[in-house]
Amino acid sequence: MMESGKDNGTKLTGQRRVGLLYDERMCKHENLHDGYHPETPNRIRSIWNKLQSTGITQRCVILDAKEAEDKNILSVHSKKHVNFIKKISSESDSRRLKTASKFDSIYFNEGSSEAAYLAAGSAIEVVERVASREFNSAFAIVRPPGHHAEREEPMGFCLFNNVAIAATYLLEERPELGIKKILIVDWDIHHGNGTQKMFWNDSRVLFFSVHRHENGGFYPASDDGFYTMVGEGAGAGYNINVPWENGRCGDADYFAVWDHILLPVAKEFNPDMIIVSAGFDAAIGDPLGGCRVSPFGYSVLLKKLMNFAEGRIALILEGGYNLDSIAKSAHACVEVLLEDEPIVGSSEAYPFESTWRVIQAVRQELSCFWPTLANELPQKLISQIAPPPHTLISSSDSETEDDKGRQNSDLAELLQDVIKPLSELKVDADHKIGDMNYWRTELSDIYIWYASYGSNMWNSRFLCYIAGGQVEGMKIPCSGSLDKALPKAIVWKTFPCHTFFGREASHTWGPGGVAFLNPVETSQYKTHMCLYQISMEQFNDILFQENGLSIDTGSPLLDIATLNAISEKEFNSQEVKDGWYGNVVYLGKEQDIPIVTITCSLADIEGFKSGKLPLRAPNEAYTKTLIKGLVEGKQLSEGEAIAYIEAASKSLICR
């Protein structure tokens, strides 16, 4: 058995030699202004605690973290960027906060610089140890993550691009180790945009990324992750993107991608070493990922890769925001690195139809570079599909598609809808399946006014929530409501309350803030709202879509009892869902019909006030939609609408 503790630098013999690198100093990087921020120090602590509690650290060699040297970071980042990250922690807290607001999903504190240098240096350390054959494999449990960081700027929680720095170090600084070709596998749920750009013209690195994309609507919300992005020049064909069209992808979907894209190409490429951008946010229960890869699934994916490069693999942590899932998934991977034995387990599920469609598109796009992908897949194979994912493509302005309650579901429950066809489900003899939606019949004849103060002020945008589809500027389509009847009436009113814009980015509109309402009556502000007379059934379908839920839900979010409870006083509110727009606010009556709107929770309001949540001006597309609503609704001229929006963008929340 290997010794744990500090590495003595000797070459090891016997069972597979695995290095582990963890350093508590990387926990000093923390968002002190947002206690709920997903990129928390507890991410790496949870992994380390899991490995220690199971005794697996006793079978590995524990490596010391080292800070990267500037010259190595400069191999992929600009001098301006390196100096910026080096000095940011020495700035005042207010200066750091202001600086962070200029970037996409970034925060800084006094520990950020050290953590960034340690993460990059630790990535170099593990790849060098594996490349030199001192270890068969290694895992760097590091943060902040790196794969979104680009040459000139940080983004998406990432400060330095750890994997790109480490790979370039081997290729440029250590040629004597014989690493001439590197396969980078990025299985993080988000596209590794930064890593892709750094090796775009380089045939020495085969970059492979499988990620949620949804036509550019999923973070980082661009076309960079589409399958047509294959590299240029010498790197043409050496950049492979597998862009999921939807969430809920699981083990079977990933296995199919490995078997029919990655593994055939890897065999032809024949890498000298593999580096895994090991994000675990595609895991079951992750609040940002919305997919459902199991620990067993990750172990199989890794095991399949060990057939290449003589098993020389270095894992470098990226994302993963469910502490239980990230710990179990990482543990499963370390077990694979240690044990050169068959994995026990199986998956009875089939991939989604959309998965086969994406696989075939990727194979066709890359077949001119990799002949092994030229043959069409057998019809018998691609006809084996799972039912469509129950979670529809999110039309929500929220960053998280899947509600937090889903985190507590166990594996069997999550796989149920894939493994078993609907015909096998047993329903109580006294109830038919259709009865689960009894509430729709009850609420279809009860009408309310839905008051919109954001993008839904524009009638064409609002109708996307009724009929489905999207308008110009939207990144992804809406599913629409079950009842697609048009509003019975449309009127405009103003209300004495405050509208503001917040959040870094949204799935629907990309980077930039979206509109929220502070549900407090105040004569200091006047908010224009477009009122749509719709049924409570339709309003619930809008609530589902606004909060990233499927409309196939067995109970309403707003029922008659809740509506009656908040209707006692204007500006009463009730949080019916933990989401960006889960708080229903009562605004009074029009023609004796209740007026309601939706906004964020009161806790989020306080977060915006304190600075824990960011206030952000809307982007151009969202702004144009607001202007169209106000102008076409004959409320304001275009100039007045622009001034109205600018005032809301600059103002702080009324206290």
Secondary structure, 3 states (H helix, E strand, C coil): CCCCCECCCCCCCCCCCEEEECCHHHHHCCCCCCCCCCCCCHHHHHHHHHHHHCCHHHHCEEECCCCCCHHHHCCCCCHHHHHHHHHHCCCCHHHHHHHHCCCCCCCCCCCHHHHHHHHHHHHHHHHHHHHCCCCCEEEECCCCCCCCCCCCCCECCECCCHHHHHHHHHHHHCHHHCCCCEEEEECCCCCCHHHHHHCCCCCCEEEEEEEECCCCCCCCCCCCCCCCCCCCHHHCCCEEEEEECCCCCEHHHHHHHHHHHHHHHHHHHCCCEEEEEECCCCECCCCCCCCEECHHHHHHHHHHHCCCHHHCEEEEECCCCCHHHHHHHHHHHHHHHHCCCCCCCCCCCCCEHHHHHHHHHHHHHHCCCCHHHCCCCCHHHHCCCECCCCCCCCCCCCCCCCCHHHHHCCHHHHHHHHHCCHHHCCCCCCCCHHHHHHHHHHHCCCEEEEEECCHHHCHHHHHHHHHCECCCCCCCCECCCCCCCCCCCEEEEEECCEEEEECCEECCCEECCEEEEECCCCCCCCEEEEEEEEEHHHHHHHHHHHCCCCCCCCCCCCCHHHHHHHCCCCCCEEECCCCCCCEEEEEEEECCEEEEEEECCHHHHHHHHHCCCCECCCCHHHHHHHHHHHHHCCCCCHHHHHHHHHHHHHCCCCC
